[in-house]
Amino acid sequence: MLSALAHPARRQILLTIHFCGGRVPAGQIAARFSHSWPTTSRHLRVLARAGLVRVEPSGRERVYRLERDRLAAVLGAWLRTFRTRSET
């Protein structure tokens, strides 16, 4: 999951989904970026494989939903690495 979050474009996609209510059609995500559609699609696939977003078919569209619990788990695990031994 951390490798999925390592790319700034993927972090920006997650922020876009978050600030648009947590559920956004793929076309609306792509419209916000200067990347080509294949590049945006590739970033979305990486995020989906990492479990950070879920893809929901909706008619002819693919809607991406933020997996907030999964993001919170990643953040919690990452922050725990910075605890001192006396805090554990």
PDB file with one MODEL, atoms N, CA, C and O in Angstrom:
MODEL        1
ATOM      1  N   MET A   1       0.814  -1.203   0.000  1.00  0.00           N
ATOM      2  CA  MET A   1       0.000   0.000   0.000  1.00  0.00           C
ATOM      3  C   MET A   1       0.855   1.263   0.000  1.00  0.00           C
ATOM      4  O   MET A   1       0.526   2.247  -0.663  1.00  0.00           O
ATOM      5  N   LEU A   2       1.944   1.224   0.743  1.00  0.00           N
ATOM      6  CA  LEU A   2       2.786   2.421   0.794  1.00  0.00           C
ATOM      7  C   LEU A   2       3.387   2.745  -0.569  1.00  0.00           C
ATOM      8  O   LEU A   2       3.567   3.915  -0.905  1.00  0.00           O
ATOM      9  N   SER A   3       3.694   1.730  -1.345  1.00  0.00           N
ATOM     10  CA  SER A   3       4.230   2.007  -2.677  1.00  0.00           C
ATOM     11  C   SER A   3       3.154   2.646  -3.557  1.00  0.00           C
ATOM     12  O   SER A   3       3.472   3.468  -4.417  1.00  0.00           O
ATOM     13  N   ALA A   4       1.891   2.281  -3.355  1.00  0.00           N
ATOM     14  CA  ALA A   4       0.798   2.924  -4.102  1.00  0.00           C
ATOM     15  C   ALA A   4       0.683   4.393  -3.720  1.00  0.00           C
ATOM     16  O   ALA A   4       0.348   5.235  -4.554  1.00  0.00           O
ATOM     17  N   LEU A   5       0.961   4.693  -2.470  1.00  0.00           N
ATOM     18  CA  LEU A   5       0.873   6.077  -1.984  1.00  0.00           C
ATOM     19  C   LEU A   5       2.129   6.890  -2.300  1.00  0.00           C
ATOM     20  O   LEU A   5       2.142   8.107  -2.113  1.00  0.00           O
ATOM     21  N   ALA A   6       3.169   6.232  -2.771  1.00  0.00           N
ATOM     22  CA  ALA A   6       4.441   6.922  -3.005  1.00  0.00           C
ATOM     23  C   ALA A   6       4.371   7.919  -4.162  1.00  0.00           C
ATOM     24  O   ALA A   6       5.114   8.900  -4.175  1.00  0.00           O
ATOM     25  N   HIS A   7       3.499   7.683  -5.119  1.00  0.00           N
ATOM     26  CA  HIS A   7       3.437   8.556  -6.296  1.00  0.00           C
ATOM     27  C   HIS A   7       2.533   9.756  -6.011  1.00  0.00           C
ATOM     28  O   HIS A   7       1.399   9.576  -5.566  1.00  0.00           O
ATOM     29  N   PRO A   8       3.015  10.977  -6.259  1.00  0.00           N
ATOM     30  CA  PRO A   8       2.218  12.172  -5.951  1.00  0.00           C
ATOM     31  C   PRO A   8       0.884  12.237  -6.712  1.00  0.00           C
ATOM     32  O   PRO A   8      -0.099  12.757  -6.186  1.00  0.00           O
ATOM     33  N   ALA A   9       0.846  11.719  -7.930  1.00  0.00           N
ATOM     34  CA  ALA A   9      -0.420  11.751  -8.687  1.00  0.00           C
ATOM     35  C   ALA A   9      -1.474  10.877  -8.016  1.00  0.00           C
ATOM     36  O   ALA A   9      -2.653  11.231  -7.995  1.00  0.00           O
ATOM     37  N   ARG A  10      -1.055   9.742  -7.470  1.00  0.00           N
ATOM     38  CA  ARG A  10      -2.022   8.859  -6.788  1.00  0.00           C
ATOM     39  C   ARG A  10      -2.515   9.490  -5.496  1.00  0.00           C
ATOM     40  O   ARG A  10      -3.687   9.358  -5.144  1.00  0.00           O
ATOM     41  N   ARG A  11      -1.627  10.171  -4.793  1.00  0.00           N
ATOM     42  CA  ARG A  11      -2.083  10.881  -3.581  1.00  0.00           C
ATOM     43  C   ARG A  11      -3.073  11.975  -3.962  1.00  0.00           C
ATOM     44  O   ARG A  11      -4.052  12.203  -3.253  1.00  0.00           O
ATOM     45  N   GLN A  12      -2.823  12.648  -5.070  1.00  0.00           N
ATOM     46  CA  GLN A  12      -3.739  13.702  -5.534  1.00  0.00           C
ATOM     47  C   GLN A  12      -5.090  13.116  -5.938  1.00  0.00           C
ATOM     48  O   GLN A  12      -6.132  13.724  -5.692  1.00  0.00           O
ATOM     49  N   ILE A  13      -5.072  11.951  -6.550  1.00  0.00           N
ATOM     50  CA  ILE A  13      -6.330  11.281  -6.900  1.00  0.00           C
ATOM     51  C   ILE A  13      -7.117  10.958  -5.638  1.00  0.00           C
ATOM     52  O   ILE A  13      -8.327  11.177  -5.590  1.00  0.00           O
ATOM     53  N   LEU A  14      -6.445  10.443  -4.623  1.00  0.00           N
ATOM     54  CA  LEU A  14      -7.133  10.138  -3.362  1.00  0.00           C
ATOM     55  C   LEU A  14      -7.727  11.397  -2.743  1.00  0.00           C
ATOM     56  O   LEU A  14      -8.850  11.371  -2.240  1.00  0.00           O
ATOM     57  N   LEU A  15      -6.988  12.489  -2.777  1.00  0.00           N
ATOM     58  CA  LEU A  15      -7.510  13.755  -2.256  1.00  0.00           C
ATOM     59  C   LEU A  15      -8.715  14.224  -3.063  1.00  0.00           C
ATOM     60  O   LEU A  15      -9.686  14.728  -2.499  1.00  0.00           O
ATOM     61  N   THR A  16      -8.654  14.062  -4.368  1.00  0.00           N
ATOM     62  CA  THR A  16      -9.769  14.451  -5.229  1.00  0.00           C
ATOM     63  C   THR A  16     -11.024  13.666  -4.860  1.00  0.00           C
ATOM     64  O   THR A  16     -12.105  14.236  -4.709  1.00  0.00           O
ATOM     65  N   ILE A  17     -10.869  12.362  -4.718  1.00  0.00           N
ATOM     66  CA  ILE A  17     -12.023  11.534  -4.347  1.00  0.00           C
ATOM     67  C   ILE A  17     -12.547  11.946  -2.975  1.00  0.00           C
ATOM     68  O   ILE A  17     -13.757  12.058  -2.776  1.00  0.00           O
ATOM     69  N   HIS A  18     -11.652  12.168  -2.048  1.00  0.00           N
ATOM     70  CA  HIS A  18     -12.055  12.563  -0.692  1.00  0.00           C
ATOM     71  C   HIS A  18     -12.856  13.871  -0.703  1.00  0.00           C
ATOM     72  O   HIS A  18     -13.939  13.950  -0.122  1.00  0.00           O
ATOM     73  N   PHE A  19     -12.315  14.885  -1.366  1.00  0.00           N
ATOM     74  CA  PHE A  19     -12.968  16.198  -1.349  1.00  0.00           C
ATOM     75  C   PHE A  19     -14.201  16.275  -2.243  1.00  0.00           C
ATOM     76  O   PHE A  19     -14.943  17.257  -2.198  1.00  0.00           O
ATOM     77  N   CYS A  20     -14.420  15.251  -3.050  1.00  0.00           N
ATOM     78  CA  CYS A  20     -15.649  15.182  -3.866  1.00  0.00           C
ATOM     79  C   CYS A  20     -16.690  14.271  -3.219  1.00  0.00           C
ATOM     80  O   CYS A  20     -17.640  13.845  -3.875  1.00  0.00           O
ATOM     81  N   GLY A  21     -16.515  13.981  -1.956  1.00  0.00           N
ATOM     82  CA  GLY A  21     -17.517  13.205  -1.235  1.00  0.00           C
ATOM     83  C   GLY A  21     -17.216  11.730  -1.083  1.00  0.00           C
ATOM     84  O   GLY A  21     -18.042  10.988  -0.552  1.00  0.00           O
ATOM     85  N   GLY A  22     -16.055  11.286  -1.535  1.00  0.00           N
ATOM     86  CA  GLY A  22     -15.659   9.908  -1.330  1.00  0.00           C
ATOM     87  C   GLY A  22     -16.079   8.946  -2.421  1.00  0.00           C
ATOM     88  O   GLY A  22     -15.739   7.764  -2.365  1.00  0.00           O
ATOM     89  N   ARG A  23     -16.818   9.432  -3.423  1.00  0.00           N
ATOM     90  CA  ARG A  23     -17.306   8.564  -4.503  1.00  0.00           C
ATOM     91  C   ARG A  23     -17.369   9.392  -5.783  1.00  0.00           C
ATOM     92  O   ARG A  23     -18.157  10.333  -5.879  1.00  0.00           O
ATOM     93  N   VAL A  24     -16.520   9.034  -6.789  1.00  0.00           N
ATOM     94  CA  VAL A  24     -16.398   9.876  -7.984  1.00  0.00           C
ATOM     95  C   VAL A  24     -16.272   8.999  -9.235  1.00  0.00           C
ATOM     96  O   VAL A  24     -15.533   8.015  -9.227  1.00  0.00           O
ATOM     97  N   PRO A  25     -16.992   9.350 -10.313  1.00  0.00           N
ATOM     98  CA  PRO A  25     -16.817   8.628 -11.584  1.00  0.00           C
ATOM     99  C   PRO A  25     -15.414   8.854 -12.149  1.00  0.00           C
ATOM    100  O   PRO A  25     -14.814   9.911 -11.957  1.00  0.00           O
ATOM    101  N   ALA A  26     -14.912   7.848 -12.842  1.00  0.00           N
ATOM    102  CA  ALA A  26     -13.556   7.905 -13.400  1.00  0.00           C
ATOM    103  C   ALA A  26     -13.358   9.117 -14.295  1.00  0.00           C
ATOM    104  O   ALA A  26     -12.314   9.766 -14.227  1.00  0.00           O
ATOM    105  N   GLY A  27     -14.332   9.434 -15.129  1.00  0.00           N
ATOM    106  CA  GLY A  27     -14.200  10.573 -16.040  1.00  0.00           C
ATOM    107  C   GLY A  27     -14.037  11.885 -15.307  1.00  0.00           C
ATOM    108  O   GLY A  27     -13.305  12.768 -15.755  1.00  0.00           O
ATOM    109  N   GLN A  28     -14.716  12.015 -14.183  1.00  0.00           N
ATOM    110  CA  GLN A  28     -14.612  13.238 -13.389  1.00  0.00           C
ATOM    111  C   GLN A  28     -13.227  13.341 -12.746  1.00  0.00           C
ATOM    112  O   GLN A  28     -12.681  14.437 -12.615  1.00  0.00           O
ATOM    113  N   ILE A  29     -12.669  12.214 -12.351  1.00  0.00           N
ATOM    114  CA  ILE A  29     -11.309  12.209 -11.795  1.00  0.00           C
ATOM    115  C   ILE A  29     -10.324  12.613 -12.895  1.00  0.00           C
ATOM    116  O   ILE A  29      -9.476  13.482 -12.690  1.00  0.00           O
ATOM    117  N   ALA A  30     -10.443  11.978 -14.056  1.00  0.00           N
ATOM    118  CA  ALA A  30      -9.517  12.236 -15.158  1.00  0.00           C
ATOM    119  C   ALA A  30      -9.574  13.687 -15.617  1.00  0.00           C
ATOM    120  O   ALA A  30      -8.555  14.248 -16.021  1.00  0.00           O
ATOM    121  N   ALA A  31     -10.747  14.297 -15.560  1.00  0.00           N
ATOM    122  CA  ALA A  31     -10.907  15.680 -16.022  1.00  0.00           C
ATOM    123  C   ALA A  31     -10.125  16.668 -15.161  1.00  0.00           C
ATOM    124  O   ALA A  31      -9.848  17.784 -15.600  1.00  0.00           O
ATOM    125  N   ARG A  32      -9.774  16.280 -13.967  1.00  0.00           N
ATOM    126  CA  ARG A  32      -9.067  17.184 -13.052  1.00  0.00           C
ATOM    127  C   ARG A  32      -7.550  17.147 -13.217  1.00  0.00           C
ATOM    128  O   ARG A  32      -6.836  17.915 -12.574  1.00  0.00           O
ATOM    129  N   PHE A  33      -7.057  16.257 -14.077  1.00  0.00           N
ATOM    130  CA  PHE A  33      -5.615  16.082 -14.213  1.00  0.00           C
ATOM    131  C   PHE A  33      -5.169  16.322 -15.638  1.00  0.00           C
ATOM    132  O   PHE A  33      -5.943  16.159 -16.581  1.00  0.00           O
ATOM    133  N   SER A  34      -3.912  16.712 -15.789  1.00  0.00           N
ATOM    134  CA  SER A  34      -3.366  16.945 -17.124  1.00  0.00           C
ATOM    135  C   SER A  34      -2.822  15.661 -17.743  1.00  0.00           C
ATOM    136  O   SER A  34      -2.377  15.664 -18.890  1.00  0.00           O
ATOM    137  N   HIS A  35      -2.856  14.563 -16.986  1.00  0.00           N
ATOM    138  CA  HIS A  35      -2.392  13.277 -17.503  1.00  0.00           C
ATOM    139  C   HIS A  35      -3.316  12.798 -18.615  1.00  0.00           C
ATOM    140  O   HIS A  35      -4.473  13.207 -18.708  1.00  0.00           O
ATOM    141  N   SER A  36      -2.779  11.926 -19.450  1.00  0.00           N
ATOM    142  CA  SER A  36      -3.625  11.264 -20.446  1.00  0.00           C
ATOM    143  C   SER A  36      -4.536  10.276 -19.719  1.00  0.00           C
ATOM    144  O   SER A  36      -4.267   9.884 -18.583  1.00  0.00           O
ATOM    145  N   TRP A  37      -5.620   9.879 -20.396  1.00  0.00           N
ATOM    146  CA  TRP A  37      -6.537   8.923 -19.774  1.00  0.00           C
ATOM    147  C   TRP A  37      -5.831   7.611 -19.409  1.00  0.00           C
ATOM    148  O   TRP A  37      -6.057   7.113 -18.307  1.00  0.00           O
ATOM    149  N   PRO A  38      -4.982   7.020 -20.275  1.00  0.00           N
ATOM    150  CA  PRO A  38      -4.304   5.777 -19.883  1.00  0.00           C
ATOM    151  C   PRO A  38      -3.448   5.926 -18.621  1.00  0.00           C
ATOM    152  O   PRO A  38      -3.374   5.003 -17.810  1.00  0.00           O
ATOM    153  N   THR A  39      -2.813   7.067 -18.457  1.00  0.00           N
ATOM    154  CA  THR A  39      -2.000   7.299 -17.255  1.00  0.00           C
ATOM    155  C   THR A  39      -2.887   7.366 -16.018  1.00  0.00           C
ATOM    156  O   THR A  39      -2.577   6.750 -14.999  1.00  0.00           O
ATOM    157  N   THR A  40      -3.985   8.108 -16.098  1.00  0.00           N
ATOM    158  CA  THR A  40      -4.909   8.206 -14.963  1.00  0.00           C
ATOM    159  C   THR A  40      -5.494   6.839 -14.654  1.00  0.00           C
ATOM    160  O   THR A  40      -5.602   6.457 -13.488  1.00  0.00           O
ATOM    161  N   SER A  41      -5.868   6.106 -15.680  1.00  0.00           N
ATOM    162  CA  SER A  41      -6.432   4.771 -15.500  1.00  0.00           C
ATOM    163  C   SER A  41      -5.437   3.840 -14.802  1.00  0.00           C
ATOM    164  O   SER A  41      -5.813   3.057 -13.930  1.00  0.00           O
ATOM    165  N   ARG A  42      -4.182   3.934 -15.193  1.00  0.00           N
ATOM    166  CA  ARG A  42      -3.142   3.110 -14.565  1.00  0.00           C
ATOM    167  C   ARG A  42      -3.007   3.451 -13.085  1.00  0.00           C
ATOM    168  O   ARG A  42      -2.892   2.552 -12.252  1.00  0.00           O
ATOM    169  N   HIS A  43      -3.020   4.739 -12.750  1.00  0.00           N
ATOM    170  CA  HIS A  43      -2.937   5.141 -11.344  1.00  0.00           C
ATOM    171  C   HIS A  43      -4.149   4.625 -10.565  1.00  0.00           C
ATOM    172  O   HIS A  43      -4.006   4.176  -9.428  1.00  0.00           O
ATOM    173  N   LEU A  44      -5.330   4.687 -11.162  1.00  0.00           N
ATOM    174  CA  LEU A  44      -6.532   4.181 -10.497  1.00  0.00           C
ATOM    175  C   LEU A  44      -6.443   2.674 -10.271  1.00  0.00           C
ATOM    176  O   LEU A  44      -6.874   2.182  -9.228  1.00  0.00           O
ATOM    177  N   ARG A  45      -5.895   1.945 -11.222  1.00  0.00           N
ATOM    178  CA  ARG A  45      -5.725   0.491 -11.049  1.00  0.00           C
ATOM    179  C   ARG A  45      -4.772   0.180  -9.908  1.00  0.00           C
ATOM    180  O   ARG A  45      -5.019  -0.736  -9.123  1.00  0.00           O
ATOM    181  N   VAL A  46      -3.688   0.935  -9.810  1.00  0.00           N
ATOM    182  CA  VAL A  46      -2.730   0.723  -8.713  1.00  0.00           C
ATOM    183  C   VAL A  46      -3.415   0.962  -7.376  1.00  0.00           C
ATOM    184  O   VAL A  46      -3.238   0.181  -6.441  1.00  0.00           O
ATOM    185  N   LEU A  47      -4.189   2.023  -7.277  1.00  0.00           N
ATOM    186  CA  LEU A  47      -4.899   2.325  -6.030  1.00  0.00           C
ATOM    187  C   LEU A  47      -5.925   1.241  -5.703  1.00  0.00           C
ATOM    188  O   LEU A  47      -6.099   0.883  -4.538  1.00  0.00           O
ATOM    189  N   ALA A  48      -6.600   0.722  -6.719  1.00  0.00           N
ATOM    190  CA  ALA A  48      -7.593  -0.341  -6.499  1.00  0.00           C
ATOM    191  C   ALA A  48      -6.901  -1.636  -6.053  1.00  0.00           C
ATOM    192  O   ALA A  48      -7.376  -2.300  -5.131  1.00  0.00           O
ATOM    193  N   ARG A  49      -5.792  -1.997  -6.692  1.00  0.00           N
ATOM    194  CA  ARG A  49      -5.064  -3.216  -6.291  1.00  0.00           C
ATOM    195  C   ARG A  49      -4.552  -3.114  -4.862  1.00  0.00           C
ATOM    196  O   ARG A  49      -4.479  -4.119  -4.154  1.00  0.00           O
ATOM    197  N   ALA A  50      -4.201  -1.914  -4.439  1.00  0.00           N
ATOM    198  CA  ALA A  50      -3.721  -1.703  -3.072  1.00  0.00           C
ATOM    199  C   ALA A  50      -4.864  -1.677  -2.064  1.00  0.00           C
ATOM    200  O   ALA A  50      -4.631  -1.668  -0.856  1.00  0.00           O
ATOM    201  N   GLY A  51      -6.092  -1.665  -2.559  1.00  0.00           N
ATOM    202  CA  GLY A  51      -7.250  -1.649  -1.661  1.00  0.00           C
ATOM    203  C   GLY A  51      -7.584  -0.275  -1.118  1.00  0.00           C
ATOM    204  O   GLY A  51      -8.340  -0.156  -0.153  1.00  0.00           O
ATOM    205  N   LEU A  52      -7.030   0.766  -1.727  1.00  0.00           N
ATOM    206  CA  LEU A  52      -7.265   2.121  -1.245  1.00  0.00           C
ATOM    207  C   LEU A  52      -8.518   2.743  -1.845  1.00  0.00           C
ATOM    208  O   LEU A  52      -9.083   3.682  -1.285  1.00  0.00           O
ATOM    209  N   VAL A  53      -8.950   2.214  -2.989  1.00  0.00           N
ATOM    210  CA  VAL A  53     -10.220   2.611  -3.595  1.00  0.00           C
ATOM    211  C   VAL A  53     -10.935   1.342  -4.050  1.00  0.00           C
ATOM    212  O   VAL A  53     -10.306   0.311  -4.288  1.00  0.00           O
ATOM    213  N   ARG A  54     -12.238   1.433  -4.166  1.00  0.00           N
ATOM    214  CA  ARG A  54     -13.047   0.333  -4.680  1.00  0.00           C
ATOM    215  C   ARG A  54     -13.719   0.813  -5.954  1.00  0.00           C
ATOM    216  O   ARG A  54     -14.188   1.949  -6.024  1.00  0.00           O
ATOM    217  N   VAL A  55     -13.769  -0.048  -6.961  1.00  0.00           N
ATOM    218  CA  VAL A  55     -14.381   0.288  -8.242  1.00  0.00           C
ATOM    219  C   VAL A  55     -15.790  -0.275  -8.252  1.00  0.00           C
ATOM    220  O   VAL A  55     -16.005  -1.451  -7.960  1.00  0.00           O
ATOM    221  N   GLU A  56     -16.755   0.586  -8.593  1.00  0.00           N
ATOM    222  CA  GLU A  56     -18.151   0.170  -8.677  1.00  0.00           C
ATOM    223  C   GLU A  56     -18.676   0.503 -10.067  1.00  0.00           C
ATOM    224  O   GLU A  56     -18.730   1.675 -10.440  1.00  0.00           O
ATOM    225  N   PRO A  57     -19.062  -0.507 -10.838  1.00  0.00           N
ATOM    226  CA  PRO A  57     -19.666  -0.210 -12.129  1.00  0.00           C
ATOM    227  C   PRO A  57     -21.010   0.486 -11.925  1.00  0.00           C
ATOM    228  O   PRO A  57     -21.794   0.103 -11.056  1.00  0.00           O
ATOM    229  N   SER A  58     -21.264   1.496 -12.724  1.00  0.00           N
ATOM    230  CA  SER A  58     -22.529   2.232 -12.656  1.00  0.00           C
ATOM    231  C   SER A  58     -22.933   2.565 -14.093  1.00  0.00           C
ATOM    232  O   SER A  58     -22.543   3.599 -14.635  1.00  0.00           O
ATOM    233  N   GLY A  59     -23.714   1.680 -14.696  1.00  0.00           N
ATOM    234  CA  GLY A  59     -24.049   1.857 -16.108  1.00  0.00           C
ATOM    235  C   GLY A  59     -22.793   1.705 -16.941  1.00  0.00           C
ATOM    236  O   GLY A  59     -22.097   0.693 -16.859  1.00  0.00           O
ATOM    237  N   ARG A  60     -22.510   2.715 -17.739  1.00  0.00           N
ATOM    238  CA  ARG A  60     -21.307   2.682 -18.576  1.00  0.00           C
ATOM    239  C   ARG A  60     -20.089   3.256 -17.869  1.00  0.00           C
ATOM    240  O   ARG A  60     -18.986   3.232 -18.415  1.00  0.00           O
ATOM    241  N   GLU A  61     -20.278   3.768 -16.671  1.00  0.00           N
ATOM    242  CA  GLU A  61     -19.183   4.397 -15.929  1.00  0.00           C
ATOM    243  C   GLU A  61     -18.595   3.447 -14.890  1.00  0.00           C
ATOM    244  O   GLU A  61     -19.193   2.442 -14.505  1.00  0.00           O
ATOM    245  N   ARG A  62     -17.413   3.815 -14.465  1.00  0.00           N
ATOM    246  CA  ARG A  62     -16.779   3.168 -13.313  1.00  0.00           C
ATOM    247  C   ARG A  62     -16.654   4.247 -12.244  1.00  0.00           C
ATOM    248  O   ARG A  62     -16.062   5.303 -12.468  1.00  0.00           O
ATOM    249  N   VAL A  63     -17.213   3.965 -11.103  1.00  0.00           N
ATOM    250  CA  VAL A  63     -17.182   4.924 -10.002  1.00  0.00           C
ATOM    251  C   VAL A  63     -16.163   4.427  -8.982  1.00  0.00           C
ATOM    252  O   VAL A  63     -16.144   3.248  -8.629  1.00  0.00           O
ATOM    253  N   TYR A  64     -15.326   5.333  -8.521  1.00  0.00           N
ATOM    254  CA  TYR A  64     -14.293   4.988  -7.548  1.00  0.00           C
ATOM    255  C   TYR A  64     -14.693   5.506  -6.181  1.00  0.00           C
ATOM    256  O   TYR A  64     -15.017   6.681  -6.007  1.00  0.00           O
ATOM    257  N   ARG A  65     -14.663   4.597  -5.214  1.00  0.00           N
ATOM    258  CA  ARG A  65     -15.031   4.925  -3.837  1.00  0.00           C
ATOM    259  C   ARG A  65     -13.793   4.787  -2.962  1.00  0.00           C
ATOM    260  O   ARG A  65     -13.068   3.795  -3.041  1.00  0.00           O
ATOM    261  N   LEU A  66     -13.564   5.784  -2.137  1.00  0.00           N
ATOM    262  CA  LEU A  66     -12.434   5.797  -1.221  1.00  0.00           C
ATOM    263  C   LEU A  66     -12.644   4.755  -0.123  1.00  0.00           C
ATOM    264  O   LEU A  66     -13.727   4.677   0.458  1.00  0.00           O
ATOM    265  N   GLU A  67     -11.637   3.972   0.159  1.00  0.00           N
ATOM    266  CA  GLU A  67     -11.683   2.991   1.246  1.00  0.00           C
ATOM    267  C   GLU A  67     -11.041   3.626   2.480  1.00  0.00           C
ATOM    268  O   GLU A  67      -9.860   3.422   2.762  1.00  0.00           O
ATOM    269  N   ARG A  68     -11.834   4.387   3.191  1.00  0.00           N
ATOM    270  CA  ARG A  68     -11.331   5.173   4.329  1.00  0.00           C
ATOM    271  C   ARG A  68     -10.737   4.312   5.441  1.00  0.00           C
ATOM    272  O   ARG A  68      -9.725   4.685   6.036  1.00  0.00           O
ATOM    273  N   ASP A  69     -11.348   3.173   5.727  1.00  0.00           N
ATOM    274  CA  ASP A  69     -10.822   2.305   6.791  1.00  0.00           C
ATOM    275  C   ASP A  69      -9.437   1.790   6.436  1.00  0.00           C
ATOM    276  O   ASP A  69      -8.551   1.720   7.288  1.00  0.00           O
ATOM    277  N   ARG A  70      -9.260   1.433   5.184  1.00  0.00           N
ATOM    278  CA  ARG A  70      -7.959   0.934   4.725  1.00  0.00           C
ATOM    279  C   ARG A  70      -6.901   2.042   4.808  1.00  0.00           C
ATOM    280  O   ARG A  70      -5.770   1.793   5.227  1.00  0.00           O
ATOM    281  N   LEU A  71      -7.267   3.249   4.411  1.00  0.00           N
ATOM    282  CA  LEU A  71      -6.347   4.385   4.519  1.00  0.00           C
ATOM    283  C   LEU A  71      -5.982   4.664   5.971  1.00  0.00           C
ATOM    284  O   LEU A  71      -4.825   4.945   6.284  1.00  0.00           O
ATOM    285  N   ALA A  72      -6.967   4.586   6.849  1.00  0.00           N
ATOM    286  CA  ALA A  72      -6.711   4.826   8.272  1.00  0.00           C
ATOM    287  C   ALA A  72      -5.772   3.764   8.832  1.00  0.00           C
ATOM    288  O   ALA A  72      -4.908   4.074   9.651  1.00  0.00           O
ATOM    289  N   ALA A  73      -5.931   2.520   8.400  1.00  0.00           N
ATOM    290  CA  ALA A  73      -5.048   1.444   8.861  1.00  0.00           C
ATOM    291  C   ALA A  73      -3.618   1.681   8.406  1.00  0.00           C
ATOM    292  O   ALA A  73      -2.677   1.476   9.172  1.00  0.00           O
ATOM    293  N   VAL A  74      -3.453   2.110   7.166  1.00  0.00           N
ATOM    294  CA  VAL A  74      -2.109   2.392   6.642  1.00  0.00           C
ATOM    295  C   VAL A  74      -1.480   3.532   7.427  1.00  0.00           C
ATOM    296  O   VAL A  74      -0.324   3.446   7.842  1.00  0.00           O
ATOM    297  N   LEU A  75      -2.235   4.588   7.628  1.00  0.00           N
ATOM    298  CA  LEU A  75      -1.711   5.736   8.351  1.00  0.00           C
ATOM    299  C   LEU A  75      -1.322   5.347   9.776  1.00  0.00           C
ATOM    300  O   LEU A  75      -0.260   5.731  10.264  1.00  0.00           O
ATOM    301  N   GLY A  76      -2.183   4.591  10.429  1.00  0.00           N
ATOM    302  CA  GLY A  76      -1.886   4.157  11.798  1.00  0.00           C
ATOM    303  C   GLY A  76      -0.630   3.305  11.869  1.00  0.00           C
ATOM    304  O   GLY A  76       0.202   3.496  12.756  1.00  0.00           O
ATOM    305  N   ALA A  77      -0.487   2.373  10.946  1.00  0.00           N
ATOM    306  CA  ALA A  77       0.697   1.507  10.929  1.00  0.00           C
ATOM    307  C   ALA A  77       1.958   2.314  10.673  1.00  0.00           C
ATOM    308  O   ALA A  77       2.992   2.090  11.302  1.00  0.00           O
ATOM    309  N   TRP A  78       1.863   3.250   9.748  1.00  0.00           N
ATOM    310  CA  TRP A  78       3.028   4.064   9.425  1.00  0.00           C
ATOM    311  C   TRP A  78       3.431   4.936  10.612  1.00  0.00           C
ATOM    312  O   TRP A  78       4.617   5.046  10.922  1.00  0.00           O
ATOM    313  N   LEU A  79       2.470   5.548  11.268  1.00  0.00           N
ATOM    314  CA  LEU A  79       2.773   6.407  12.409  1.00  0.00           C
ATOM    315  C   LEU A  79       3.338   5.618  13.587  1.00  0.00           C
ATOM    316  O   LEU A  79       4.149   6.141  14.351  1.00  0.00           O
ATOM    317  N   ARG A  80       2.913   4.359  13.741  1.00  0.00           N
ATOM    318  CA  ARG A  80       3.431   3.531  14.840  1.00  0.00           C
ATOM    319  C   ARG A  80       4.930   3.300  14.706  1.00  0.00           C
ATOM    320  O   ARG A  80       5.600   3.054  15.710  1.00  0.00           O
ATOM    321  N   THR A  81       5.469   3.372  13.506  1.00  0.00           N
ATOM    322  CA  THR A  81       6.907   3.163  13.327  1.00  0.00           C
ATOM    323  C   THR A  81       7.720   4.289  13.968  1.00  0.00           C
ATOM    324  O   THR A  81       8.919   4.132  14.197  1.00  0.00           O
ATOM    325  N   PHE A  82       7.080   5.415  14.256  1.00  0.00           N
ATOM    326  CA  PHE A  82       7.795   6.546  14.835  1.00  0.00           C
ATOM    327  C   PHE A  82       7.665   6.652  16.346  1.00  0.00           C
ATOM    328  O   PHE A  82       8.209   7.569  16.961  1.00  0.00           O
ATOM    329  N   ARG A  83       6.956   5.729  16.928  1.00  0.00           N
ATOM    330  CA  ARG A  83       6.860   5.730  18.402  1.00  0.00           C
ATOM    331  C   ARG A  83       8.207   5.356  18.992  1.00  0.00           C
ATOM    332  O   ARG A  83       8.953   4.561  18.420  1.00  0.00           O
ATOM    333  N   THR A  84       8.503   5.932  20.131  1.00  0.00           N
ATOM    334  CA  THR A  84       9.727   5.531  20.835  1.00  0.00           C
ATOM    335  C   THR A  84       9.429   4.255  21.599  1.00  0.00           C
ATOM    336  O   THR A  84       8.266   3.916  21.820  1.00  0.00           O
ATOM    337  N   ARG A  85      10.440   3.570  21.988  1.00  0.00           N
ATOM    338  CA  ARG A  85      10.260   2.304  22.697  1.00  0.00           C
ATOM    339  C   ARG A  85       9.497   2.501  24.002  1.00  0.00           C
ATOM    340  O   ARG A  85       8.767   1.603  24.424  1.00  0.00           O
ATOM    341  N   SER A  86       9.644   3.628  24.636  1.00  0.00           N
ATOM    342  CA  SER A  86       8.953   3.872  25.915  1.00  0.00           C
ATOM    343  C   SER A  86       7.454   4.079  25.707  1.00  0.00           C
ATOM    344  O   SER A  86       6.675   3.933  26.649  1.00  0.00           O
ATOM    345  N   GLU A  87       7.043   4.419  24.482  1.00  0.00           N
ATOM    346  CA  GLU A  87       5.617   4.644  24.195  1.00  0.00           C
ATOM    347  C   GLU A  87       4.881   3.349  23.889  1.00  0.00           C
ATOM    348  O   GLU A  87       3.653   3.320  23.956  1.00  0.00           O
ATOM    349  N   THR A  88       5.587   2.284  23.557  1.00  0.00           N
ATOM    350  CA  THR A  88       4.919   1.028  23.169  1.00  0.00           C
ATOM    351  C   THR A  88       4.632   0.145  24.328  1.00  0.00           C
ATOM    352  O   THR A  88       4.076  -0.940  24.154  1.00  0.00           O
TER     353      THR A  88
ENDMDL
END
